Amino acid sequence: MIDLYTFPTPNGRKISIALEEFDLPYEAHAIHIGKDEQFAPEFLKISPNNKIPAIVDRDTGRAMMESGAILIYLAEKCEKYWGTDRYETLEWLMLQMGGVGPMLGQAHHFLRYNQGKAPYAEERYAAEARRLYGVLDRRLLGHEYLVDEYSIADMATWPWISRYEWQGIDWSEFPNLKRWYLEIAGRPAVQRGYDVPMFVNPIPTPE
């Protein structure tokens, strides 16, 4: 049994989707980040950086923070979802961790929550979002998934792309990424994991 401490954000959904895909038993605990529950002393013992998601593996007693590290831990625990090449999977996972997540997160901040307040930042992060979408779209030309077989790299990246409405994306520019996005959105484990620890909205579907 794994205890999952999470909230319905892209980073949180990575791990709930992964636990569903790995078919591991888990108990979800909502950490309401809008209520500053991530700063509670009990949670800080598990996640010193006061970020969700975090897990505690009851089988081993190991507590883990940082979604990328957790995905690697789960893949090693189950020896599954490594794609066709473990190092390529790690490459694309690191792109998500170092590029897709942080840059799209900045796009959300400036394009959705602070629109009109910082035109330079809006232009910068909107352009970076389109650039990263282009990187992913080119990779998916001729590849069904990021590393041919469905992997933790896809699980990490997909929840960030599911916020495309916040990123000002024109899907007509990224047909390969759109095909990938819709295919993963149709996976039952993704649909279950998307609503953990609570339902917020249906999975967005591009026209």
C-alpha positions in Angstrom: 0.0 0.0 0.0 1.2 3.5 -0.9 0.0 6.7 0.7 -0.3 9.5 -1.9 -0.3 13.1 -0.8 -1.6 15.1 -3.7 -3.9 17.7 -5.2 -5.4 17.9 -8.7 -2.6 19.7 -10.4 -0.4 18.5 -13.3 2.3 17.4 -11.0 -0.1 15.7 -8.7 -1.9 13.9 -11.5 1.4 12.4 -12.7 1.5 10.2 -9.7 -2.1 9.3 -9.3 -2.1 8.3 -13.0 1.1 6.3 -12.5 -0.3 4.4 -9.5 -3.4 3.5 -11.6 -1.2 2.4 -14.5 1.0 0.3 -12.3 -2.1 -1.1 -10.6 -0.6 -0.5 -7.2 -2.9 -0.2 -4.2 -2.8 3.3 -2.7 -4.7 5.7 -0.4 -5.0 9.3 -1.6 -4.7 12.2 0.9 -5.7 15.6 -0.3 -3.2 18.4 0.5 -5.2 21.6 -0.1 -2.4 23.9 -1.4 -4.8 26.9 -1.5 -5.2 26.4 2.3 -1.4 26.1 2.9 -1.7 22.5 4.0 1.6 21.8 2.3 3.3 23.7 5.2 1.9 21.5 7.9 4.7 20.0 10.0 3.4 16.5 9.4 3.6 17.0 5.6 7.0 18.6 5.7 8.4 15.5 7.3 7.5 13.7 4.0 8.1 16.6 1.6 10.7 19.0 3.0 10.2 21.3 -0.1 6.5 21.7 0.8 5.4 20.6 -2.6 2.9 17.9 -3.8 3.0 15.1 -4.7 4.7 13.0 -2.2 4.3 9.3 -1.2 5.0 6.9 1.6 5.5 3.3 0.6 4.2 1.3 3.5 6.0 -1.8 2.2 9.4 -0.2 2.6 8.7 2.8 4.9 10.3 5.0 2.3 8.9 8.6 2.0 9.6 10.4 -1.3 9.0 13.8 -2.7 9.5 15.2 -6.3 7.3 13.7 -9.0 10.1 12.7 -11.3 11.9 10.8 -8.6 8.6 9.1 -7.5 8.0 8.0 -11.1 11.5 6.4 -11.3 10.9 4.7 -8.0 7.6 3.2 -9.1 9.1 2.1 -12.4 11.9 0.4 -10.6 9.6 -1.1 -8.0 7.4 -2.7 -10.7 10.0 -3.0 -13.5 7.5 -1.6 -15.9 6.8 1.4 -18.1 10.4 2.0 -19.0 9.6 2.4 -22.7 11.9 0.8 -25.3 15.1 2.4 -24.0 15.5 3.3 -20.3 18.0 6.2 -21.0 15.7 7.7 -23.6 12.9 7.5 -21.2 15.0 9.3 -18.6 15.9 12.0 -21.2 12.2 12.8 -22.0 11.3 12.6 -18.3 14.0 15.1 -17.6 12.8 17.4 -20.4 9.4 17.4 -18.6 10.9 18.1 -15.3 13.3 20.8 -16.4 11.4 22.3 -19.3 7.8 21.4 -19.9 6.6 21.6 -16.3 8.4 24.8 -15.2 7.9 26.7 -18.5 4.2 25.8 -18.9 3.8 26.6 -15.2 5.1 30.1 -15.9 2.7 30.4 -18.9 -0.2 29.6 -16.5 1.0 32.2 -14.1 1.2 35.0 -16.6 -1.3 34.1 -19.3 -4.1 32.9 -17.0 -3.7 34.4 -13.6 -2.0 37.7 -14.3 -3.1 38.5 -17.8 -2.3 42.1 -18.9 0.1 42.8 -16.1 3.4 41.8 -17.7 3.3 41.8 -21.5 6.9 40.8 -21.8 6.5 37.8 -19.6 3.3 36.8 -21.4 5.0 36.9 -24.7 8.1 35.1 -23.4 6.3 32.2 -21.9 3.7 31.9 -24.6 6.5 31.6 -27.1 8.3 29.0 -24.9 5.1 27.0 -24.6 4.8 26.9 -28.4 8.5 25.9 -28.7 8.1 23.0 -26.3 4.9 21.9 -28.0 7.0 21.9 -31.2 9.7 19.8 -29.7 7.2 17.2 -28.5 5.3 17.3 -31.8 8.4 16.6 -33.9 9.4 13.7 -31.5 6.0 12.2 -32.0 6.2 12.2 -35.8 6.9 8.5 -36.4 6.7 7.6 -32.7 3.5 6.4 -31.0 4.7 7.5 -27.6 7.7 9.6 -26.5 9.9 6.5 -26.3 7.9 4.2 -28.7 6.2 2.3 -25.9 4.1 4.0 -23.3 6.3 5.0 -20.4 6.7 7.2 -17.3 7.9 10.0 -19.6 4.4 10.0 -21.1 2.8 9.9 -17.7 4.9 12.9 -16.6 4.2 15.0 -19.7 0.6 14.4 -20.5 -0.9 16.1 -17.4 0.9 19.3 -18.3 -0.4 19.2 -21.9 -3.9 18.6 -20.5 -3.8 22.3 -19.4 -3.4 23.4 -23.0 -6.4 25.8 -22.6 -4.2 27.8 -20.2 -1.3 28.0 -22.6 -2.8 29.7 -25.7 -2.1 26.7 -28.0 -3.4 26.4 -31.5 -3.7 22.6 -31.9 -3.7 22.8 -35.7 0.1 23.5 -35.4 0.7 20.2 -33.5 -1.1 17.3 -35.1 1.3 14.6 -33.8 1.0 15.9 -30.2 -2.7 16.1 -30.5 -3.0 12.5 -31.6 -0.8 11.4 -28.7 -2.7 13.5 -26.2 -6.1 12.1 -27.2 -4.8 8.5 -27.3 -3.5 8.8 -23.7 -6.7 10.6 -22.6 -8.6 7.5 -23.6 -6.7 5.2 -21.3 -8.9 4.0 -18.4 -6.1 4.4 -15.8 -5.5 8.0 -17.0 -9.2 8.7 -16.6 -9.2 7.3 -13.1 -6.0 9.0 -12.0 -7.1 12.4 -13.4 -9.8 12.7 -10.8 -7.6 12.0 -7.7 -8.0 13.1 -5.0 -11.2 14.7 -6.2 -13.1 15.5 -9.4 -12.5 19.1 -10.7 -13.4 19.0 -14.3 -13.7 16.5 -17.2 -10.5 15.8 -19.1 -10.2 18.6 -21.7 -10.7 17.5 -25.3 -9.4 19.5 -28.3 -11.8 19.9 -31.2 
